[in-house]
Each structure stands twice: as structure tokens, then as C-alpha cells.
Amino acid sequence: MNSHAFELMWGGVALVGGGLLATNIRGAADRFQAMSYAYRSWPSSVVTCRVIGGVFALVGAGILVTAGL
């Protein structure tokens, strides 16, 4: 896999996954937080999970813009 394809793949995954968590579509952030907290992992609240998802969505959008999409 070349670097351009990797950037497109990573940017798309970060944008979509982060967007799902940030907007809490179908309770994605609630389920992710419940699953990760049960294993004593981060995040400790749904709000934290949504903020982290928003950051990932912004990073994904930035990667896609720099990749030329």
C-alpha cells in the first residue's frame, strides 16, 4: 500500500469514526464509553468520549484535505 492510499484510508476512518462518537449517533459514544470503562480504560465519561471523537474527526478531515480530497 502506498502512502497516499494509507492517508486516504486513515483519514476516512478517523473522520467517520470520530464523527460517530462526537455526534453520538445511535448511542455510539455511550456504548464505547461503557465498554472501555468496564475494562478500566479511558474515557471515564461520555462527554470525554465525544470530545475525543470530535478531535479524531477534525484530524481525519485535515488528513483528507492534505491528501488532496
Residue pairs with C-beta under 8 A, 6 or more apart in sequence:
1 9
4 67
7 63
7 64
7 66
7 67
8 64
8 67
8 69
10 60
10 63
11 60
11 61
11 62
11 63
11 64
11 67
11 69
12 60
12 64
13 60
14 56
14 57
14 59
14 60
14 63
15 56
15 57
15 60
15 61
15 64
16 60
17 53
17 56
17 57
17 60
18 52
18 53
18 54
18 55
18 56
18 57
18 58
18 59
18 60
19 53
19 57
19 60
20 28
20 29
20 53
21 28
21 29
21 32
21 49
21 50
21 52
21 53
21 54
21 56
21 57
22 29
22 50
22 51
22 53
22 54
22 56
22 57
23 50
23 53
24 30
24 46
24 50
29 46
29 49
29 50
29 53
30 46
32 49
33 43
33 45
33 46
33 48
33 49
36 42
36 43
36 49
37 43
37 44
42 48
43 49
43 52
